[in-house]
Amino acid sequence: MLLAAVGRAVNHSGQTTLYLTPMHAESRLIKSMIANVHAAIDHVRRAAEQLPKLNRWATLLAYICQRIVAQSVLPTPPPALTASG
C-alpha cells in the first residue's frame, strides 16, 4: 500500500525526515499504520536510547507484543491484506 504514495525526503542536522502523501484508497488506514510505527519508534527512543542495538530490538518487540495482547479483540486486516487461500 505504501508503494502508492508520493514522498519527499528532507535532511536537516544529520536527520532525514520522510514525508509521504498516500494516493491509495486506504489512505486513512495507511496513516494510522504510520502513526503506530512512529509511536513504537518513539517509545524505543525514549526507553532504550542508551542500550545496545540488540536490546533496542527487544524493546521494540516487547512494545509491539504488549500492544497486541492488550487489545480485547484483534484487529481484522483490510480485505487487500488478507491471504487468498
PyMOL commands that set and color helices and strands:
alter all, ss='L'
color gray80, all
select helices_A, chain A and resi 27-47+53-70+79-81
alter helices_A, ss='H'
color red, helices_A
select strands_A, chain A and resi 5-12+15-22
alter strands_A, ss='S'
color yellow, strands_A
deselect
rebuild
show_as cartoon
